[in-house]
């Protein structure tokens, strides 16, 4: 039978170095709160039971975690008396009887599900405690993992380590797994006879070994266990996440012309043969199908781009934008909550919102759909094969029929039937010589103004 695992995520830290009005675990990496990254990793490792230890902004932190697993239980840590004390804040969850317990941190968003699964597998293989370690470029300041004969014999803090132990490069990452059948007994055995009077989870190693139990360590990549305490570290983690995602995307068959200038969200989906030019930002909720091109300096969020479609340069696709096959949204255009039909074109300097554009329709430069009346949004329907002249304003609710034409510069307030031509503008009036008179008058006024300042 599958082993049942409880993940305890510690997220009660004050996060004062973030200089923020909200809990640090609510800050986002790739558009997703850090706490949600950690919950996702736990679930992917096979842990559907999560206990969250919270402090500041506890309700908001729990709400974010529950967007990943609805059953997440929150436990408040009133006092801050060390990691061992924090874990015991979830005593109620621990008492339910799990095979394995994982202890994670809410500010390590890069932790991998594979690493967590390996920790649990180490327990299944006979260990009572498994500590996750890593090898930093500089181990100074970290607790060293001291091993002998395949087991972890101690976690030695640097101040307590001798010269030989300080040469050990294998360091404690803080993440730990231990068997559930004796979890509470071991946790309750942790004392606070130290300079700070706190209860340290790392003491489980000595407690377990003194009881004759097996303790092992596994190694994680150093980047996985990076904790975020400052805005600088948040940016560092974001850069690592983006770099990994860019590599993954390119290996899947997507061309990134300048990888370092393209930014993804946690849920961006790009199919093979998508071509992405420099300086493109993918916000949450974007799916791009095969063969589409995203030109430079475009911003996409909450949208779908169909196969062979073209976006940009300098285009903005907002939530609800849906481009069909071979559709085009060109430079300096904005599309929101609108369907652009097969082969339809929105080429230049246009705003298309709350609209359906039929197949092969052409939207001229400077066209806008006037969708908001100050209180409500209204829809515009533009039929297949229609042609909207440049600098037209379509005042919703309005329908432009299939194959219809709208004359350049028109303000359309009434429906246009299929195949009709609509011209909604004043007739041009030309007055011979008046332009010359205006220019002469303006020059005289300017000369008088200059003379008055002399």
LINURCOR-V682921 format. One record per residue. N is the residue number from 0. RES is the residue in one letter. SS is DSSP state (H for helix, E for strand, C for the rest). Layout:
n->(N:N)
res->(RES:RES)
ss->(SS:SS)
This chain:
n->(0:1:2:3:4:5:6:7:8:9:10:11:12:13:14:15:16:17:18:19:20:21:22:23:24:25:26:27:28:29:30:31:32:33:34:35:36:37:38:39:40:41:42:43:44:45:46:47:48:49:50:51:52:53:54:55:56:57:58:59:60:61:62:63:64:65:66:67:68:69:70:71:72:73:74:75:76:77:78:79:80:81:82:83:84:85:86:87:88:89:90:91:92:93:94:95:96:97:98:99:100:101:102:103:104:105:106:107:108:109:110:111:112:113:114:115:116:117:118:119:120:121:122:123:124:125:126:127:128:129:130:131:132:133:134:135:136:137:138:139:140:141:142:143:144:145:146:147:148:149:150:151:152:153:154:155:156:157:158:159:160:161:162:163:164:165:166:167:168:169:170:171:172:173:174:175:176:177:178:179:180:181:182:183:184:185:186:187:188:189:190:191:192:193:194:195:196:197:198:199:200:201:202:203:204:205:206:207:208:209:210:211:212:213:214:215:216:217:218:219:220:221:222:223:224:225:226:227:228:229:230:231:232:233:234:235:236:237:238:239:240:241:242:243:244:245:246:247:248:249:250:251:252:253:254:255:256:257:258:259:260:261:262:263:264:265:266:267:268:269:270:271:272:273:274:275:276:277:278:279:280:281:282:283:284:285:286:287:288:289:290:291:292:293:294:295:296:297:298:299:300:301:302:303:304:305:306:307:308:309:310:311:312:313:314:315:316:317:318:319:320:321:322:323:324:325:326:327:328:329:330:331:332:333:334:335:336:337:338:339:340:341:342:343:344:345:346:347:348:349:350:351:352:353:354:355:356:357:358:359:360:361:362:363:364:365:366:367:368:369:370:371:372:373:374:375:376:377:378:379:380:381:382:383:384:385:386:387:388:389:390:391:392:393:394:395:396:397:398:399:400:401:402:403:404:405:406:407:408:409:410:411:412:413:414:415:416:417:418:419:420:421:422:423:424:425:426:427:428:429:430:431:432:433:434:435:436:437:438:439:440:441:442:443:444:445:446:447:448:449:450:451:452:453)
res->(X:X:X:X:X:X:X:X:X:X:X:X:X:X:X:X:X:X:X:X:X:X:X:X:X:X:X:X:X:X:X:X:X:X:X:X:X:X:X:X:X:X:X:X:X:X:X:X:X:X:X:X:X:X:X:X:X:X:X:X:X:X:X:X:X:X:X:X:X:X:X:X:X:X:X:X:X:X:X:X:X:X:X:X:X:X:X:X:X:X:X:X:X:X:X:X:X:X:X:X:X:X:X:X:X:X:X:X:X:X:X:X:X:X:X:X:X:X:X:X:X:X:X:X:X:X:X:X:X:X:X:X:X:X:X:X:X:X:X:X:X:X:X:X:X:X:X:X:X:X:X:X:X:X:X:X:X:X:X:X:X:X:X:X:X:X:X:X:X:X:X:X:X:X:X:X:X:X:X:X:X:X:X:X:X:X:X:X:X:X:X:X:X:X:X:X:X:X:X:X:X:X:X:X:X:X:X:X:X:X:X:X:X:X:X:X:X:X:X:X:X:X:X:X:X:X:X:X:X:X:X:X:X:X:X:X:X:X:X:X:X:X:X:X:X:X:X:X:X:X:X:X:X:X:X:X:X:X:X:X:X:X:X:X:X:X:X:X:X:X:X:X:X:X:X:X:X:X:X:X:X:X:X:X:X:X:X:X:X:X:X:X:X:X:X:X:X:X:X:X:X:X:X:X:X:X:X:X:X:X:X:X:X:X:X:X:X:X:X:X:X:X:X:X:X:X:X:X:X:X:X:X:X:X:X:X:X:X:X:X:X:X:X:X:X:X:X:X:X:X:X:X:X:X:X:X:X:X:X:X:X:X:X:X:X:X:X:X:X:X:X:X:X:X:X:X:X:X:X:X:X:X:X:X:X:X:X:X:X:X:X:X:X:X:X:X:X:X:X:X:X:X:X:X:X:X:X:X:X:X:X:X:X:X:X:X:X:X:X:X:X:X:X:X:X:X:X:X:X:X:X:X:X:X:X:X:X:X:X:X:X:X:X:X:X:X:X:X:X:X:X:X:X:X)
ss->(C:C:C:C:E:E:E:E:E:E:E:C:C:C:C:H:H:H:C:C:C:C:C:H:H:H:C:E:E:C:C:E:E:H:H:H:H:H:H:H:H:H:H:H:C:C:C:C:E:E:E:E:E:E:C:C:C:H:H:H:H:H:H:H:H:H:C:C:C:C:C:C:E:E:E:E:C:C:C:C:C:C:H:H:H:H:H:H:C:C:H:H:H:H:C:C:C:C:C:E:E:E:E:E:E:C:C:C:C:C:C:C:H:H:H:H:H:H:H:H:H:H:H:H:C:C:C:C:E:E:E:E:E:E:C:C:C:C:C:C:C:C:C:E:E:E:E:E:C:C:E:E:E:E:E:E:C:H:H:H:C:C:H:H:H:H:C:C:C:C:E:E:E:E:E:E:E:E:E:C:C:C:H:H:H:H:H:H:C:C:C:C:C:C:C:C:C:C:C:C:C:C:H:H:H:H:H:H:H:H:C:C:C:C:E:E:E:E:E:C:C:H:H:H:H:C:C:C:C:C:H:H:H:H:H:H:H:H:H:H:H:H:H:H:H:H:H:H:H:H:H:C:C:C:E:E:C:C:H:H:H:C:E:C:C:C:C:C:E:E:C:C:C:C:E:E:C:C:C:C:E:E:C:C:C:C:E:E:C:C:C:C:E:E:C:C:C:C:E:E:C:C:C:E:E:C:C:C:C:E:E:C:C:C:C:E:E:C:C:C:C:E:E:C:C:C:C:E:E:E:E:C:C:E:E:E:E:E:E:E:C:C:C:C:E:E:E:E:C:C:E:E:E:E:E:E:E:C:C:C:C:E:E:C:C:C:C:E:E:E:C:E:C:C:C:C:E:C:C:E:E:E:C:C:C:C:E:E:C:C:C:C:E:E:E:C:C:E:E:E:C:C:C:C:E:E:C:C:C:C:E:E:C:C:C:E:C:C:C:C:E:E:C:C:C:C:C:C:C:C:C:C:C:H:H:H:H:H:H:H:H:H:H:H:H:H:H:H:H:H:H:H:H:C)
